Amino acid sequence: MNRHTYHFKQLLFGLVAILLLACEQPPNEFFVSPQGNDENSGTIDQPFASLNKALNAIQAETLPPEEGFTIYLREGAYPLQKSVLIEKNLNAVPIRIGAYANEEVVIHGGRTLPAEQFEQVSDPAILQRLPAESRDYVQQIQLSEMGINTVDPIQQAGMGLPKVVPPPELFFNGETMTLARWPNTGYTRVLSVVDPGSNPRSYQPDIPPSAPNYVPPEKRDDPWRGFTIGYDDSRLKRWASAEDAWMFGYWYWDWADGIVQIAEVDTLKQQITTEHASWYSAREDQRFYVFNLLEELDQPGEWYLNRGTNILYFYSPASLADASIQISLLEEPLMVLNEAANITIENITFEVARGHGVQVTRGENNMIAGCTFRRLGQKGVVVGQETTEDGLATEGGRNNGVVSCDIYDTGSGGILLQGGDRRTLEAGNNYAENNHIHHYSRIRKTYTEAIQIHGVGNRAAHNLIHDAPHAAILFRGNDHTIEYNEIHHVCQEADDAGAIYTGRDWTYRGNRLQYNFIHHVGGIDGQVGVFGIYLDDAMSSVIAHGNVFYSVWRAFHIGGGRDHQITNNLIVRGQESIRYDDRAYRRDPWFAGTMDEEHGTLFVRLRQVPYTEEPWASRYPKLINILEGDPGIPSGSVIENNLIYDSQPMNLADIVQQESDIRNNLLVEPDDDSWFVNEDSMDFRFKENISVVDSLVGFEEIPFAKIGLIEDEYRSELISKNR
């Protein structure tokens, strides 16, 4: 069933549901209700109690109808203790699973904690540990009395480490509560580094002997030996006896986060020592905070769980009477589609779980549409497998889509799209369209983007992405399309980051970034900066056309790659416009290891793909002879017809200017009369009396009104660009 057919049928979906009350129920429809019973027949009057029962009923059909089945979920909450699993397409016919007649349906992986079972803290030892200002307000509940006998521990996580499931979280009236921490907001700073500990990154196989941070085997100690920092603050005395205390920080670089456990607090020396190293060790003046401390439970909305006694302590932000209090427990995805096809999930809210919302693996023609994903420990939707390595073939299947979903308050990003095969360049054709993704990555803060795209031939279009610590879209692989997205207020905690990011590969070719609107991206004013589109570390052959940048610190940062086409972009009132350096050609000391022909990342990844064979040879002819001569020369790029309005001129390395085609770009110093329809409301269409063609021959007007969310059968209220 193609999407056009689906959209037509969706218009009839609500009407059919209503008419069912007045006519005989078709045999290919099943109903599920929180008030149902799995011994029932699954009709609207006799609904099942569980989605699994309805799926089993479909599987049992010996003569399934060609048009497939519909499962209607009636209003209410559906708590899960394990994933809903849909496999092998259940009789190989289409299945639609959705809310009945626009009723509110919630699938969650948590438990409700009865407000009446909370009580005031009376244990003198606990009261002594609590801050004086909160002792009268903190309440407690024994989780064992709720049947929750064990709660998984916090685990080390962050840059360079394997993906782990985050610990349970607490939610109050639909808001995520905060594990008791210091400082209550923001960060404090590392005063001094007594011992930086190990540097696990320097021990990795891709660090060649030529790299400046290489550590020879004979000098290597425990690669995960913890670090010791100095911290001159009276609060250390309160932390000395705390059990299971942790720290989150940007321990060495402002683009690499890490969660580490405290091993010891030495109050005499004013020092904190960790159990394990962070990925790049630690250095002075970096940002961090301490968390999971009963001793810092000092403001409304904070909580703490003693895993030894299984008692949860909570400083409620409002009265507990009639409040909804939930703890997330399920670490698996709420729903898994494994090798399934033609499944549509629509108009369901997925929330309160430690894992992903929905995961699709090796599937085909599946669609998640009009759903809400929130208060999850990881991502909203994963199409494929979340791995630490890029991989050549991915597990996402083909033609799977995430459409018109709202995704927010997640722990580590929004959507992951894998698909296609990089050996054969077969496209995955997976897509993320018309999604609103915001306030994401509150647990893992770096490289957990709103949308990640891996593989070949996938698409992200018409998404609205905003308010996040790090990047909005990351892509790896070939022939992806990223278009008509609006992105703003991302990279808010990061340095050396881009709203749209990729890097360190000569073979990621055929990718098109077009007609995206990126605005208000400024970062933390770090030593490197943040960028609208970041093509890092010799990344090559991107087509960036017709993008609009407004109030972005630097619109383009191109890290020494080759064969780019940067054309017809509009850059308005940024501090810098386009920077294109020659790091691979210069062999900067920090980058030299990447250019090592035996171990360097660029060469290793080049050898992983059959770039001299078909279809690679025909698709990317400039790649065939890349090793003839110096592959570090940033050659073959075209920078043409870009309009730079009230921003600094392009900063291009000399070798870039010699080896690339730089022509017909216009730098404008505006007078009092703006060129745009309404700059205050960010309408960057040109006024009628402005003829860009006269000033910049060949400049094509950008379809600005088409950028961002669009109205469809799932989304009628759009978030305005203030235009």
Residue pairs with C-beta under 8 A, 6 or more apart in sequence:
1 94
1 342
1 365
3 367
3 401
6 344
6 367
7 712
7 713
10 346
10 713
11 713
13 98
14 101
14 102
17 72
17 100
17 101
18 101
20 29
20 44
21 44
25 43
25 44
27 65
28 64
28 65
28 67
28 68
28 69
28 70
29 69
29 70
29 71
29 72
30 42
30 43
30 48
30 54
30 57
30 58
30 69
30 70
30 71
30 72
31 42
31 43
31 44
31 47
31 48
31 54
31 71
31 72
31 74
31 100
32 42
32 47
32 48
32 49
32 50
32 51
32 53
32 54
32 71
32 72
32 73
32 74
32 78
33 47
33 48
33 49
33 73
33 74
33 76
34 49
34 74
34 76
34 77
34 78
35 47
35 49
35 74
35 76
36 46
36 47
36 48
36 49
36 50
36 74
37 46
37 47
37 48
37 49
38 48
38 49
38 50
38 53
40 46
40 47
40 48
40 49
42 48
42 53
42 54
42 57
44 72
47 74
48 54
48 57
50 78
51 71
51 73
51 78
51 84
51 97
51 107
52 84
54 71
55 71
55 84
55 86
55 90
58 64
58 69
58 71
58 90
58 91
58 95
59 90
59 91
61 69
61 91
64 91
64 92
64 93
65 93
66 93
67 93
67 94
68 93
68 94
68 95
68 96
68 342
69 93
69 94
69 95
69 96
70 95
70 96
70 97
70 98
71 95
71 96
71 97
71 98
72 98
72 99
72 100
73 97
73 98
73 99
73 100
73 103
73 105
73 348
74 100
74 103
74 105
75 99
75 100
75 103
75 104
75 105
76 104
76 105
76 106
77 106
77 107
77 108
78 105
78 106
78 107
78 108
79 108
79 109
79 110
79 111
80 107
80 108
80 109
80 330
80 334
80 353
81 109
81 329
81 330
82 330
82 332
83 330
83 332
83 333
83 334
83 335
83 336
84 107
84 334
84 335
84 336
85 335
85 336
85 338
86 95
86 335
86 336
86 337
86 338
86 340
86 343
87 338
87 339
87 340
88 338
88 339
88 340
89 95
89 339
89 340
89 341
89 342
89 343
90 340
92 341
93 342
94 342
94 343
94 344
95 342
95 343
95 344
96 343
96 344
96 346
97 343
97 344
97 345
97 346
97 348
98 105
98 344
98 345
98 346
98 347
98 348
99 105
99 346
99 347
99 348
102 347
104 349
105 347
105 348
105 349
106 348
106 349
106 350
106 351
107 334
107 335
107 348
107 349
107 350
107 351
108 326
108 334
108 350
108 351
108 352
108 353
109 328
109 329
109 330
109 332
109 334
109 352
109 353
109 354
109 355
110 171
110 326
110 327
110 328
110 329
110 330
110 352
110 353
111 146
111 147
111 148
111 326
111 327
111 329
112 324
112 325
112 326
113 141
113 143
113 146
113 312
113 325
113 326
113 327
114 146
114 325
115 320
115 321
115 322
115 323
115 325
117 141
117 145
117 146
118 139
118 140
118 141
118 314
118 316
118 320
118 325
119 139
119 140
119 141
120 139
120 140
121 127
121 130
121 135
121 138
121 139
121 140
121 313
126 140
126 294
126 313
127 135
129 241
129 294
129 295
130 138
130 294
130 295
130 297
130 313
131 295
131 296
131 297
131 298
133 298
134 297
134 298
134 299
134 315
137 300
137 315
137 316
138 297
138 313
138 314
138 315
139 313
139 314
139 315
139 316
139 320
140 311
140 312
140 313
140 314
141 311
141 312
141 314
142 310
142 311
143 149
143 151
143 305
143 310
143 311
143 312
143 327
144 310
148 310
148 327
148 329
149 310
150 310
151 167
151 168
151 305
151 307
151 310
151 329
152 165
152 167
152 168
152 331
152 354
153 167
153 244
153 307
154 167
154 244
154 246
154 259
154 261
154 292
155 164
155 165
155 167
155 259
156 164
156 258
156 259
156 260
156 261
156 275
156 276
157 163
157 164
157 166
157 258
157 259
157 443
157 444
158 256
158 257
158 258
158 259
158 260
158 278
158 279
158 444
158 446
159 256
159 257
159 258
159 278
159 279
159 280
159 446
159 447
160 200
160 201
160 256
160 279
161 258
161 279
162 388
163 386
163 387
163 388
165 331
165 354
165 355
165 377
165 378
166 354
166 377
166 378
166 411
166 412
166 443
166 444
167 354
168 305
168 327
168 328
168 329
168 354
169 176
169 177
169 327
169 328
169 354
169 375
169 377
170 176
170 177
170 303
170 312
170 314
170 325
170 326
170 327
171 177
171 324
171 325
171 326
171 327
171 328
171 352
171 375
172 301
172 316
172 317
172 318
172 323
172 324
172 325
173 318
173 323
173 324
174 324
174 375
175 301
175 317
176 375
176 409
176 442
177 301
177 302
177 303
177 314
177 317
178 184
178 301
178 302
178 303
179 291
179 292
179 302
179 303
179 304
180 291
180 292
180 293
180 294
180 295
180 296
180 297
180 298
180 302
180 303
180 304
181 289
181 290
181 291
181 292
181 293
181 296
181 302
182 188
182 235
182 289
182 290
182 291
182 293
182 296
183 289
184 298
184 299
184 302
186 289
187 249
187 287
187 288
187 289
188 231
188 233
188 287
188 288
188 289
189 285
189 286
189 287
189 288
190 229
190 230
190 231
190 249
190 251
190 282
190 283
190 284
190 285
190 286
190 288
191 229
191 230
191 231
191 232
191 284
192 229
192 230
192 284
193 227
193 228
193 229
193 230
193 282
193 283
193 284
194 228
194 229
194 230
194 269
194 271
195 227
195 228
195 273
196 227
196 281
196 282
196 283
197 225
197 226
197 227
197 228
197 274
197 277
197 278
197 281
197 282
198 221
198 222
198 223
198 224
198 225
198 277
198 281
199 213
199 215
199 277
199 280
199 281
200 223
200 224
200 277
200 279
200 280
201 207
201 213
201 279
201 280
202 213
202 214
202 215
203 215
203 220
203 223
205 599
206 593
206 599
206 600
206 601
206 604
207 213
207 214
207 215
207 593
207 599
208 214
208 593
208 596
208 598
208 599
208 600
209 216
209 599
210 592
210 593
210 596
211 592
211 593
211 596
212 589
212 590
212 592
212 593
213 593
214 593
223 277
224 276
224 277
225 276
225 277
226 260
226 263
226 273
226 274
226 275
226 276
226 277
227 251
227 273
227 274
227 277
227 278
227 281
227 282
228 271
228 272
228 273
228 274
229 271
229 272
229 282
230 269
230 270
230 271
231 270
231 271
231 272
232 270
233 270
235 296
236 265
236 267
236 270
236 272
237 267
238 293
238 295
238 296
239 245
239 262
239 265
239 272
239 290
239 293
239 295
240 265
240 267
242 262
242 265
242 293
242 294
242 295
243 306
243 308
244 261
244 292
244 307
245 261
245 262
245 265
245 290
245 291
245 292
245 293
246 259
246 260
246 261
246 262
246 290
246 291
246 292
247 259
247 260
247 261
247 262
247 272
247 274
247 288
247 289
247 290
247 291
248 257
248 258
248 259
248 288
248 289
248 291
249 257
249 258
249 260
249 278
249 286
249 287
249 288
249 289
250 256
250 257
250 258
250 286
250 287
250 288
250 493
251 258
251 260
251 278
251 279
251 280
251 281
251 282
251 283
251 286
251 288
252 278
252 279
252 280
252 281
252 282
252 283
252 286
253 280
253 495
253 496
254 286
254 287
254 493
254 494
254 495
254 496
254 524
254 526
254 527
255 446
255 470
255 494
255 495
255 496
255 497
256 278
256 279
256 280
256 446
257 444
257 445
257 446
258 278
258 279
260 274
260 275
260 276
260 277
260 278
261 274
261 275
261 276
262 272
262 273
262 274
262 275
262 290
263 273
263 274
263 275
264 272
264 273
265 271
265 272
265 273
266 272
266 273
290 296
292 304
293 304
294 304
294 306
294 313
296 302
297 303
297 304
297 313
297 315
298 315
299 315
300 315
300 316
300 317
300 318
301 315
301 317
302 314
302 315
303 312
303 313
303 314
303 315
304 312
304 313
305 311
305 312
305 313
306 312
306 313
312 327
314 325
316 323
326 352
328 352
328 353
328 354
328 375
328 376
328 377
329 353
329 354
330 353
330 354
330 355
331 353
331 354
331 355
331 377
332 355
333 353
333 355
333 356
333 357
333 358
333 359
333 382
334 350
334 353
334 355
334 356
334 357
334 358
335 345
335 350
335 357
335 358
335 359
336 358
336 359
336 360
336 361
337 343
337 358
337 359
337 360
337 361
337 363
337 366
338 361
338 362
338 363
339 361
339 362
339 363
339 397
340 360
340 363
340 366
341 363
341 364
341 365
341 366
342 364
342 365
342 366
343 363
343 366
343 367
344 366
344 367
344 368
344 369
345 358
345 366
345 367
345 368
345 369
345 371
346 367
346 368
346 369
346 370
346 371
346 714
347 369
347 370
347 371
347 714
348 371
348 372
349 371
349 372
349 373
349 374
350 357
350 358
350 371
350 372
350 373
350 374
350 376
350 380
351 357
351 372
351 373
351 374
351 375
351 376
352 375
352 376
353 375
353 376
353 377
354 376
354 377
354 378
355 376
355 377
355 378
356 376
356 378
356 379
356 380
356 381
356 382
356 386
357 371
357 373
357 376
357 379
357 380
357 381
358 368
358 371
358 373
358 380
358 381
358 382
359 381
359 382
359 383
360 366
360 368
360 381
360 382
360 383
360 384
360 396
360 397
360 400
361 384
361 385
361 395
361 396
361 397
362 395
362 396
362 397
363 383
363 396
363 397
363 400
364 397
364 398
364 399
364 400
365 398
365 399
365 400
366 397
366 400
366 401
367 400
367 401
367 402
367 403
368 381
368 401
368 402
368 403
368 405
369 401
369 402
369 403
369 404
369 405
369 714
370 403
370 404
370 405
370 713
370 714
370 715
371 405
371 406
372 405
372 406
372 407
373 379
373 380
373 381
373 405
373 406
373 407
373 408
373 410
373 414
374 406
374 407
374 408
374 409
374 410
375 409
375 410
376 409
376 410
376 411
377 410
377 411
377 412
377 443
378 386
378 410
378 411
378 412
378 413
379 386
379 410
379 412
379 413
379 414
379 415
379 416
379 448
380 402
380 405
380 407
380 410
380 414
380 415
380 437
381 402
381 405
381 407
381 414
381 415
381 416
382 415
382 416
383 396
383 397
383 400
383 402
383 415
383 416
383 417
383 418
383 419
383 430
384 394
384 395
384 396
384 397
384 416
384 417
384 418
384 419
384 454
384 455
385 394
385 395
385 418
386 416
390 454
390 476
390 477
390 605
391 422
391 454
392 421
392 422
392 423
392 608
392 609
393 421
393 422
393 423
393 455
394 418
394 419
394 420
394 421
394 428
394 454
394 455
395 418
396 417
396 418
396 419
396 420
396 428
396 430
396 454
396 455
396 458
397 419
397 428
397 430
398 419
398 427
398 428
398 429
398 430
399 428
399 429
399 430
400 417
400 419
400 430
400 431
401 430
401 431
401 432
401 433
402 415
402 417
402 431
402 432
402 433
402 435
403 431
403 432
403 433
403 434
403 435
403 712
403 714
404 433
404 434
404 435
404 712
404 714
404 715
405 435
405 436
406 435
406 436
406 437
407 414
407 415
407 435
407 436
407 437
407 438
407 440
407 450
408 436
408 437
408 438
408 439
408 440
409 439
409 440
409 442
410 440
410 441
410 442
411 441
411 442
411 443
411 444
411 448
412 440
412 441
412 443
412 444
412 448
413 440
413 441
413 444
413 448
413 449
413 450
413 451
413 452
414 435
414 437
414 440
414 449
414 450
414 451
414 465
415 432
415 435
415 437
415 450
415 451
415 452
416 451
416 452
416 454
417 428
417 430
417 431
417 432
417 451
417 452
417 453
417 454
417 455
417 458
417 460
418 428
418 430
418 454
418 455
418 458
419 427
419 428
419 429
419 430
419 454
419 455
419 456
419 457
419 458
420 426
420 427
420 428
420 429
420 455
420 456
420 457
420 458
420 477
420 478
420 479
421 455
421 456
422 455
422 456
422 477
422 478
422 507
422 609
423 609
423 610
424 615
425 456
425 457
425 478
425 479
425 615
425 616
425 619
426 456
426 457
427 456
427 457
427 458
427 479
428 455
428 456
428 457
428 458
429 457
429 458
429 459
430 455
430 458
430 459
431 458
431 459
431 460
431 461
432 451
432 453
432 459
432 460
432 461
432 463
433 459
433 460
433 461
433 462
433 463
434 461
434 462
434 463
434 709
434 710
434 712
434 714
434 715
435 451
435 463
435 464
436 463
436 464
436 709
436 719
437 450
437 451
437 463
437 464
437 465
438 450
438 464
438 465
438 466
438 467
438 468
439 467
439 468
440 448
440 450
440 468
441 448
441 449
441 468
441 469
441 470
445 469
445 470
445 493
445 494
446 469
446 470
446 494
446 497
447 470
447 471
447 474
448 470
449 470
449 471
449 472
449 473
449 474
449 501
450 463
450 465
450 468
450 472
450 473
450 490
451 460
451 463
451 465
451 472
451 473
451 474
452 473
452 474
452 475
452 476
453 460
453 473
453 474
453 475
453 476
453 477
453 480
453 482
454 475
454 476
454 477
455 476
455 477
455 478
456 477
456 478
456 479
456 480
457 478
457 479
457 480
458 477
458 480
458 481
459 480
459 481
459 482
459 483
460 473
460 480
460 481
460 482
460 483
460 485
461 481
461 482
461 483
461 484
461 485
462 484
462 485
462 707
462 708
462 709
462 710
463 485
463 486
463 709
464 485
464 486
464 708
464 709
464 719
465 472
465 473
465 485
465 486
465 487
465 488
465 490
466 486
466 487
466 488
466 489
466 490
467 489
467 490
467 492
468 489
468 490
468 491
468 492
469 491
469 492
469 493
469 494
470 490
470 491
470 493
470 494
470 497
471 490
471 491
471 494
471 497
471 498
471 499
471 500
471 501
471 534
472 485
472 487
472 490
472 499
472 500
473 482
473 485
473 487
473 499
473 500
473 501
474 500
474 501
474 502
475 482
475 500
475 501
475 502
475 508
475 511
476 502
476 505
476 508
477 508
477 511
478 507
478 508
478 509
478 510
478 511
479 509
479 510
479 511
480 510
480 511
480 512
481 511
481 512
481 514
482 500
482 511
482 512
482 513
482 514
482 516
483 512
483 513
483 514
483 515
483 516
484 515
484 516
484 706
484 707
484 708
485 516
485 517
485 707
485 708
486 516
486 517
486 518
486 519
486 707
486 708
486 709
486 721
487 499
487 500
487 516
487 517
487 518
487 519
487 521
488 518
488 519
488 520
488 521
489 520
489 521
490 499
490 521
491 497
491 498
491 499
491 521
491 522
491 523
491 530
492 523
492 524
493 524
494 523
494 524
494 526
494 530
495 523
495 524
495 526
495 527
495 528
495 529
495 530
496 526
496 528
496 529
496 530
497 523
497 530
497 531
497 534
498 530
498 531
498 532
498 533
498 534
498 536
498 557
499 518
499 521
499 530
499 531
499 532
499 533
499 534
499 552
500 513
500 516
500 518
500 532
500 533
500 534
501 534
501 536
502 508
502 511
502 534
502 535
502 536
502 539
502 542
503 534
503 535
503 536
503 537
503 538
503 539
503 559
504 536
504 537
504 538
504 539
504 594
504 601
504 602
504 605
505 538
505 539
505 540
505 601
505 602
505 605
506 538
506 540
506 561
506 562
506 602
506 605
506 606
506 623
506 626
506 631
507 605
507 606
507 608
507 609
507 611
507 620
507 623
508 539
508 540
508 541
508 542
509 540
509 541
509 563
509 619
509 620
509 623
510 541
510 619
510 620
511 541
511 542
511 543
512 542
512 543
512 545
513 533
513 542
513 543
513 544
513 545
513 547
514 543
514 544
514 545
514 546
514 547
515 545
515 546
515 547
515 548
515 702
515 703
515 706
515 707
516 547
516 548
516 707
517 547
517 548
517 550
517 704
517 707
517 708
517 721
518 532
518 533
518 547
518 548
518 549
518 550
518 552
518 555
519 548
519 549
519 550
519 551
519 552
519 682
520 550
520 551
520 552
521 530
521 531
521 532
521 551
521 552
521 553
522 530
522 551
522 552
522 553
523 529
523 530
523 553
524 530
529 553
529 554
529 557
529 576
530 553
530 554
531 552
531 553
531 554
531 555
531 556
531 557
532 547
532 549
532 552
532 554
532 555
532 556
532 574
533 544
533 547
533 555
533 556
533 557
534 557
534 559
535 542
535 556
535 557
535 558
535 559
535 561
535 564
536 557
536 559
537 559
537 560
537 583
537 584
537 591
537 594
537 601
537 602
538 559
538 560
538 561
538 562
538 583
538 584
538 594
538 602
538 632
539 559
539 561
540 561
540 562
540 563
540 564
541 561
541 562
541 563
541 564
541 620
541 622
541 623
542 561
542 564
542 565
543 564
543 565
543 567
544 556
544 564
544 565
544 566
544 567
544 569
545 565
545 567
545 568
545 569
546 567
546 568
546 569
546 700
546 702
546 703
547 569
547 570
548 569
548 570
548 572
548 684
548 702
548 704
548 707
549 555
549 569
549 570
549 571
549 572
549 574
550 572
550 573
550 574
550 682
550 684
551 572
551 573
551 574
552 571
552 574
553 574
553 575
553 576
554 574
554 575
554 576
554 577
554 578
554 579
555 569
555 571
555 574
555 576
555 577
555 578
555 647
556 566
556 569
556 577
556 578
556 579
556 580
557 579
558 564
558 566
558 578
558 579
558 580
558 581
558 634
558 637
559 581
559 583
560 580
560 581
560 582
560 583
560 584
560 585
560 632
560 634
560 653
561 584
561 634
561 637
562 622
562 626
562 631
562 633
562 634
562 635
562 636
562 637
563 622
563 635
563 636
563 637
564 637
564 638
564 639
565 637
565 638
565 640
566 578
566 637
566 638
566 639
566 640
566 642
567 638
567 639
567 640
567 641
567 642
568 640
568 641
568 642
568 699
568 700
568 702
569 642
569 643
570 642
570 643
570 645
570 684
570 702
571 577
571 578
571 642
571 643
571 644
571 645
571 647
572 645
572 646
572 647
572 676
572 679
572 684
573 645
573 646
573 647
574 647
574 648
575 647
575 648
576 647
576 648
576 651
577 642
577 644
577 647
577 648
577 649
577 650
577 667
578 639
578 642
578 644
578 650
578 651
578 652
579 650
579 651
579 652
580 634
580 637
580 639
580 650
580 651
580 652
580 653
580 656
580 660
581 634
581 653
581 656
582 632
582 633
582 634
582 653
582 654
582 655
582 656
583 591
584 591
584 594
584 595
584 602
584 631
584 632
584 633
584 634
585 630
585 632
585 633
585 634
585 653
585 655
586 632
587 595
587 632
593 599
593 600
594 600
594 601
594 602
595 602
595 603
595 632
596 603
597 603
602 631
606 626
606 627
609 616
610 616
611 617
611 620
611 623
611 624
611 626
612 624
616 623
617 624
622 636
633 655
633 659
634 653
634 655
634 656
634 659
634 660
635 659
635 660
636 659
636 660
637 656
637 659
637 660
637 661
638 660
638 661
639 650
639 652
639 660
639 661
639 662
639 663
639 665
640 661
640 662
640 663
640 664
640 665
640 698
641 664
641 665
641 696
641 697
641 698
641 699
641 700
642 665
642 666
643 665
643 666
643 668
643 692
643 696
643 699
644 650
644 665
644 666
644 667
644 668
645 668
645 670
645 675
646 668
646 669
646 670
647 667
649 667
650 662
650 665
652 660
652 662
656 662
664 696
664 697
664 698
665 696
666 695
666 696
666 699
668 675
668 695
674 687
675 686
675 687
675 690
675 692
676 683
676 684
676 685
676 686
676 687
677 683
677 684
677 685
677 686
677 687
678 723
681 721
681 722
681 723
682 721
682 722
682 723
683 704
683 721
683 723
684 702
684 704
685 701
685 704
685 705
686 692
686 701
692 699
692 701
693 699
705 723
707 721
708 718
708 719
708 721
709 715
709 718
709 719
710 718
711 718
